[in-house]
Amino acid sequence: MQLAPGAFIRTQDIQARVGLGRTPVHQAVRRLAAETLLEIVPRNGLRIAPIDLARERRLAVLRRDLIRFVTEAAMRNMTPNDRARVHYLRRQLASEAGPMTVDRFNAIDKSFDVLLIQASGERFLERALRPLHAIARRTGYLNLTRISGEVGLAKTVESHIAIMDAVLAGDEKAAREACDALVAYGTALIDELEGVVDPQWLDASFAPMIEEAGFASKRPAAEDGG
């Protein structure tokens, strides 16, 4: 969300921002475009993909089914080393000193996602789940940082701990229910955004549209000094 959805940006701007050269940035751009997080606009550079709430509701169903599959497969194939990593990530979520930040949570969440995919033995699913997780994570970040705050983050953390507990207990039914509950909560965050969000947070191009239509708020005339 540091790059506003709907905003235009040049490849050179990204290079300057991340401190990398042309080749790795172009590779990253192609990957993000393939994952529908970035749009390549001929002669106009790049556009950060706007947040489409209707599309994200549809994708949530696909994400739920894939998460179920990956989680259950991971539980059947999990090694003692994998279980040790789950225990570690659970401790990070449950005992983080001070208030958990959204950035810190996202780092732990991503590590857990990668762990499950690797443990499942179905590595090809990474290409399908990675963009789905990223799309959902961006919307969640918007809600948690602009609307629901610490309360929403605490509930998100609890939902992930429930999945980890079910995985460690080897309870596939509980894991499936916890995965469904997590995606359902993510969908609720989308619904909440629809009701209260500033449309510019979903698409930065909305502001010029308002101004062009003549709906921009008028600034008061400057007062004379003295």
LUMRONU-503353 format. One record per residue (C-alpha): residue number from 1; residue in three letters; chain; x, y, z. Coordinates in steps of 0.25 Angstrom, whole numbers, plus 2048, in hexadecimal, padded with zeros to 3 digits. Example, Ala and Ser with C-alpha at 12.3 -4.5 7.8 and 13.67 -1.06 7.14 Angstrom:
! residues 2
SITE  num  residuo  cadena    u    v    w
SITE    1      ala       A  831  7EE  81F
SITE    2      ser       A  837  7FC  81D
! end
This chain:
! residues 226
SITE  num  residuo  cadena    u    v    w
SITE    1      met       A  800  800  800
SITE    2      gln       A  80C  809  800
SITE    3      leu       A  80A  809  7F1
SITE    4      ala       A  7FB  80E  7F0
SITE    5      pro       A  7F2  805  7E8
SITE    6      gly       A  7EF  80B  7DB
SITE    7      ala       A  7FB  814  7DB
SITE    8      phe       A  805  815  7CF
SITE    9      ile       A  813  813  7D1
SITE   10      arg       A  820  812  7C9
SITE   11      thr       A  829  806  7C9
SITE   12      gln       A  834  810  7CC
SITE   13      asp       A  82D  814  7D8
SITE   14      ile       A  82C  806  7DD
SITE   15      gln       A  83B  805  7DB
SITE   16      ala       A  83E  811  7E3
SITE   17      arg       A  835  80C  7EE
SITE   18      val       A  83B  7FE  7F0
SITE   19      gly       A  849  801  7EC
SITE   20      leu       A  84A  7F7  7E1
SITE   21      gly       A  84E  7F7  7D3
SITE   22      arg       A  845  7F6  7C6
SITE   23      thr       A  846  7E7  7C4
SITE   24      pro       A  840  7E2  7D2
SITE   25      val       A  836  7ED  7D2
SITE   26      his       A  831  7E9  7C4
SITE   27      gln       A  830  7DB  7C9
SITE   28      ala       A  828  7DF  7D5
SITE   29      val       A  81F  7E7  7CC
SITE   30      arg       A  81C  7DC  7C3
SITE   31      arg       A  819  7D3  7CF
SITE   32      leu       A  810  7DD  7D6
SITE   33      ala       A  809  7DF  7C8
SITE   34      ala       A  807  7D0  7C7
SITE   35      glu       A  801  7D0  7D5
SITE   36      thr       A  7F7  7DC  7D1
SITE   37      leu       A  7FD  7E5  7DC
SITE   38      leu       A  803  7EE  7D1
SITE   39      glu       A  7FF  7F3  7C4
SITE   40      ile       A  808  7F6  7B8
SITE   41      val       A  803  802  7B1
SITE   42      pro       A  80A  804  7A3
SITE   43      arg       A  810  812  7A2
SITE   44      asn       A  80B  815  7B0
SITE   45      gly       A  814  80D  7B9
SITE   46      leu       A  80D  804  7C4
SITE   47      arg       A  800  805  7CC
SITE   48      ile       A  7FE  7FF  7D9
SITE   49      ala       A  7F2  7F6  7D8
SITE   50      pro       A  7E6  7FC  7DF
SITE   51      ile       A  7DF  7F4  7EA
SITE   52      asp       A  7D2  7ED  7E4
SITE   53      leu       A  7CA  7E9  7EF
SITE   54      ala       A  7C0  7E1  7E7
SITE   55      arg       A  7CC  7D9  7E1
SITE   56      glu       A  7D2  7D7  7EE
SITE   57      arg       A  7C5  7D1  7F4
SITE   58      arg       A  7C5  7C7  7E8
SITE   59      leu       A  7D4  7C4  7EA
SITE   60      ala       A  7D2  7C1  7F9
SITE   61      val       A  7CA  7B5  7F5
SITE   62      leu       A  7D5  7AF  7ED
SITE   63      arg       A  7DF  7B3  7F7
SITE   64      arg       A  7D7  7AC  802
SITE   65      asp       A  7D7  79F  7FA
SITE   66      leu       A  7E6  79F  7F7
SITE   67      ile       A  7E9  7A2  805
SITE   68      arg       A  7E1  796  80A
SITE   69      phe       A  7E8  78D  800
SITE   70      val       A  7F6  792  803
SITE   71      thr       A  7F4  792  812
SITE   72      glu       A  7EE  784  812
SITE   73      ala       A  7FA  77F  809
SITE   74      ala       A  804  786  812
SITE   75      met       A  7FF  77F  81E
SITE   76      arg       A  800  771  818
SITE   77      asn       A  80E  774  813
SITE   78      met       A  814  77C  81E
SITE   79      thr       A  821  778  824
SITE   80      pro       A  826  77B  832
SITE   81      asn       A  82E  787  82D
SITE   82      asp       A  822  78D  826
SITE   83      arg       A  81A  78B  833
SITE   84      ala       A  825  792  83B
SITE   85      arg       A  824  79E  831
SITE   86      val       A  815  79E  834
SITE   87      his       A  817  79F  843
SITE   88      tyr       A  821  7AA  841
SITE   89      leu       A  818  7B2  838
SITE   90      arg       A  80D  7B0  842
SITE   91      arg       A  816  7B5  84E
SITE   92      gln       A  819  7C1  845
SITE   93      leu       A  80A  7C4  844
SITE   94      ala       A  806  7C1  852
SITE   95      ser       A  811  7C7  85A
SITE   96      glu       A  815  7D3  851
SITE   97      ala       A  81B  7DE  85B
SITE   98      gly       A  812  7EA  85A
SITE   99      pro       A  807  7ED  851
SITE  100      met       A  808  7E5  844
SITE  101      thr       A  80A  7ED  838
SITE  102      val       A  803  7EA  82A
SITE  103      asp       A  811  7E9  823
SITE  104      arg       A  816  7E0  82E
SITE  105      phe       A  809  7D7  82D
SITE  106      asn       A  80A  7D7  81D
SITE  107      ala       A  819  7D2  81E
SITE  108      ile       A  815  7C6  827
SITE  109      asp       A  808  7C3  81F
SITE  110      lys       A  810  7C3  812
SITE  111      ser       A  81A  7B9  819
SITE  112      phe       A  80F  7B0  81D
SITE  113      asp       A  809  7B0  80F
SITE  114      val       A  816  7AC  809
SITE  115      leu       A  818  7A1  814
SITE  116      leu       A  80B  79B  811
SITE  117      ile       A  80D  79B  802
SITE  118      gln       A  81B  795  803
SITE  119      ala       A  816  78A  80D
SITE  120      ser       A  80A  787  804
SITE  121      gly       A  814  782  7F9
SITE  122      glu       A  80B  789  7EF
SITE  123      arg       A  815  794  7EB
SITE  124      phe       A  80E  798  7DE
SITE  125      leu       A  803  79D  7E7
SITE  126      glu       A  80C  7A9  7EB
SITE  127      arg       A  809  7AF  7DE
SITE  128      ala       A  7FB  7AF  7E1
SITE  129      leu       A  7FA  7B2  7EF
SITE  130      arg       A  805  7BD  7F0
SITE  131      pro       A  7FD  7C7  7E8
SITE  132      leu       A  7F0  7C4  7EF
SITE  133      his       A  7F7  7C6  7FD
SITE  134      ala       A  7FD  7D3  7F8
SITE  135      ile       A  7F0  7D8  7F3
SITE  136      ala       A  7E9  7D5  800
SITE  137      arg       A  7F5  7DA  808
SITE  138      arg       A  7F4  7E7  802
SITE  139      thr       A  7E5  7E9  804
SITE  140      gly       A  7E7  7E4  813
SITE  141      tyr       A  7F2  7EE  815
SITE  142      leu       A  7E9  7F9  810
SITE  143      asn       A  7DE  7F5  81A
SITE  144      leu       A  7E7  7F3  826
SITE  145      thr       A  7EF  800  824
SITE  146      arg       A  7E4  809  820
SITE  147      ile       A  7D7  803  827
SITE  148      ser       A  7D7  7F7  831
SITE  149      gly       A  7E5  7FA  837
SITE  150      glu       A  7EA  7F2  843
SITE  151      val       A  7DC  7EB  845
SITE  152      gly       A  7DC  7E6  837
SITE  153      leu       A  7EB  7E2  837
SITE  154      ala       A  7E9  7DA  844
SITE  155      lys       A  7DE  7D2  83E
SITE  156      thr       A  7E6  7CF  832
SITE  157      val       A  7F1  7CA  83A
SITE  158      glu       A  7E8  7C1  842
SITE  159      ser       A  7E2  7BB  835
SITE  160      his       A  7F1  7B8  831
SITE  161      ile       A  7F4  7B2  83E
SITE  162      ala       A  7E7  7A9  83D
SITE  163      ile       A  7ED  7A3  830
SITE  164      met       A  7FA  7A1  836
SITE  165      asp       A  7F4  79A  842
SITE  166      ala       A  7EC  791  839
SITE  167      val       A  7F8  78E  830
SITE  168      leu       A  801  78A  83D
SITE  169      ala       A  7F5  781  842
SITE  170      gly       A  7F4  77A  835
SITE  171      asp       A  7E5  77D  835
SITE  172      glu       A  7E1  77F  826
SITE  173      lys       A  7D3  782  829
SITE  174      ala       A  7D7  78D  833
SITE  175      ala       A  7E1  792  829
SITE  176      arg       A  7D7  793  81E
SITE  177      glu       A  7CD  79B  827
SITE  178      ala       A  7D8  7A4  82B
SITE  179      cys       A  7DC  7A7  81D
SITE  180      asp       A  7CD  7AA  819
SITE  181      ala       A  7CC  7B3  825
SITE  182      leu       A  7D8  7BB  821
SITE  183      val       A  7D4  7BD  813
SITE  184      ala       A  7C6  7C0  818
SITE  185      tyr       A  7CC  7CB  821
SITE  186      gly       A  7D4  7D0  815
SITE  187      thr       A  7C7  7D1  80D
SITE  188      ala       A  7C1  7D9  819
SITE  189      leu       A  7CC  7E3  818
SITE  190      ile       A  7C9  7E5  809
SITE  191      asp       A  7BA  7E7  80C
SITE  192      glu       A  7BE  7F1  817
SITE  193      leu       A  7C7  7F9  80D
SITE  194      glu       A  7BC  7FA  803
SITE  195      gly       A  7B3  801  80E
SITE  196      val       A  7BD  80B  813
SITE  197      val       A  7C9  80C  80A
SITE  198      asp       A  7CE  819  803
SITE  199      pro       A  7CD  815  7F4
SITE  200      gln       A  7DB  81B  7F2
SITE  201      trp       A  7E1  810  7FB
SITE  202      leu       A  7DC  806  7F1
SITE  203      asp       A  7E0  80E  7E4
SITE  204      ala       A  7E8  81A  7E5
SITE  205      ser       A  7E2  81F  7D7
SITE  206      phe       A  7D5  821  7DE
SITE  207      ala       A  7D9  82F  7E3
SITE  208      pro       A  7DB  835  7D5
SITE  209      met       A  7CE  82F  7D1
SITE  210      ile       A  7C7  837  7DC
SITE  211      glu       A  7CE  844  7D9
SITE  212      glu       A  7CB  842  7CA
SITE  213      ala       A  7BC  840  7CD
SITE  214      gly       A  7BC  84D  7D5
SITE  215      phe       A  7BA  846  7E2
SITE  216      ala       A  7C7  84B  7E8
SITE  217      ser       A  7C6  852  7F6
SITE  218      lys       A  7C8  861  7F4
SITE  219      arg       A  7D3  867  7FC
SITE  220      pro       A  7D0  874  803
SITE  221      ala       A  7D6  881  7FD
SITE  222      ala       A  7E3  885  804
SITE  223      glu       A  7E0  890  80E
SITE  224      asp       A  7E7  89E  80D
SITE  225      gly       A  7F2  8A0  816
SITE  226      gly       A  7F2  8AB  821
! end
